[in-house]
């Protein structure tokens, strides 16, 4: 038999947190009342902020400033958020880690 009491306690503590688990993604719309958006189908997975070379990973695809995403134009990329615009509608996608 193996001496597992200490090892089991250590393994149990390690399994409480999964470092590879992705945070929950939420889209927040700032569009006019009564308009519909593609927010439900777009999820922000990450951002890289580097001035004009900034990138946003939306739904597994990478976008730069002024690129089009589901009819919206990428107008701003910040740490953890992306602002999209279409006409008078503005859509902000954000990363959330609710732990």
C-alpha positions in Angstrom: 0.0 0.0 0.0 1.0 3.6 -0.6 1.3 6.3 2.0 -1.2 8.7 0.5 -2.7 10.9 3.2 -0.3 13.8 2.6 -0.3 13.4 -1.1 -4.1 13.1 -1.3 -4.5 16.3 0.7 -2.1 18.1 -1.6 -3.8 16.8 -4.7 -7.2 17.8 -3.3 -6.0 21.3 -2.7 -4.5 21.5 -6.2 -7.7 20.4 -7.9 -9.8 23.2 -6.4 -8.4 25.7 -8.9 -7.9 25.0 -12.6 -5.3 27.4 -13.9 -6.3 26.5 -17.5 -10.0 27.3 -17.0 -11.2 30.2 -19.2 -12.9 33.1 -17.5 -16.6 33.8 -18.3 -17.1 36.2 -21.2 -19.8 38.8 -21.3 -20.9 41.3 -23.9 -22.3 44.6 -22.8 -24.3 46.6 -25.4 -24.7 50.4 -25.4 -27.0 50.4 -28.4 -30.2 52.3 -28.6 -33.3 50.7 -27.1 -35.2 48.5 -29.5 -32.2 47.6 -31.6 -30.7 44.1 -31.9 -27.0 43.3 -31.9 -24.8 40.4 -32.5 -23.4 40.6 -29.0 -24.7 37.1 -28.1 -22.6 35.5 -30.8 -19.4 37.5 -30.1 -17.2 36.7 -27.2 -14.0 38.5 -26.3 -11.3 36.0 -25.5 -8.4 38.3 -25.1 -6.6 41.6 -26.0 -3.1 42.7 -26.7 -2.7 46.4 -26.3 0.2 48.0 -28.4 -1.1 51.2 -29.9 -2.0 50.9 -33.5 -0.8 47.3 -33.5 -3.3 46.3 -30.8 -5.2 43.0 -31.3 -8.5 41.6 -30.0 -9.4 37.9 -30.0 -13.2 37.8 -30.7 -14.7 34.4 -31.1 -11.3 32.8 -31.8 -10.4 35.3 -34.6 -7.9 38.2 -34.3 -8.9 41.7 -35.2 -7.1 45.0 -35.3 -8.3 48.6 -35.0 -10.7 49.5 -37.9 -11.4 45.9 -38.8 -15.0 44.7 -39.2 -16.6 42.1 -36.9 -20.2 41.0 -37.7 -21.1 44.4 -39.2 -19.3 46.4 -36.4 -16.0 48.3 -36.7 -13.3 47.9 -34.1 -12.8 51.4 -32.7 -10.9 50.8 -29.5 -8.9 48.0 -27.9 -8.1 48.2 -24.2 -6.8 45.8 -21.5 -9.8 43.4 -21.2 -12.2 45.3 -23.4 -13.0 46.1 -27.0 -15.3 48.8 -28.3 -17.2 48.2 -31.5 -19.3 50.7 -33.5 -22.0 50.4 -36.2 -23.8 53.7 -37.1 -25.1 55.1 -33.8 -24.7 51.8 -32.0 -21.7 51.2 -29.7 -21.0 47.7 -28.3 -18.4 47.0 -25.6 -17.1 43.5 -25.2 -15.4 42.8 -21.9 -13.5 40.0 -20.2 -14.7 39.0 -16.8 -13.1 36.7 -14.2 -15.8 36.3 -11.5 -13.6 34.3 -9.1 
